[in-house]
């Protein structure tokens, strides 16, 4: 299984879009992330943080 962390500038809008596409939004453990479940129940995260450039 792969766990995705996706960057989004607007967590609320991104989470709403994901839910509209079939994800569910369980209780949130941390306000800086949105943990969602895809329709098969696999978790993925939305975050405003971007990884440091590798270089």
C-alpha positions, 0 to 999 in steps of 0.5 A, spaced: 500 500 500 502 507 498 500 513 503 500 519 499 501 526 502 498 531 497 500 539 498 494 544 497 494 551 498 486 551 501 485 545 505 478 546 506 477 546 498 481 541 497 478 536 502 471 538 499 473 536 492 476 530 495 469 528 498 465 530 492 469 525 488 468 519 493 473 520 499 470 520 506 473 525 512 474 522 518 475 525 525 481 530 524 487 528 529 491 535 527 489 541 524 495 542 520 493 536 515 486 533 513 486 525 513 481 522 508 479 515 506 479 513 499 472 509 497 476 503 498 478 505 505 485 507 504 488 513 507 491 519 504 493 526 507 492 533 504 497 538 507 499 546 506 507 544 507 511 542 501 517 538 501 524 542 501 527 542 494 532 536 493 538 539 489 
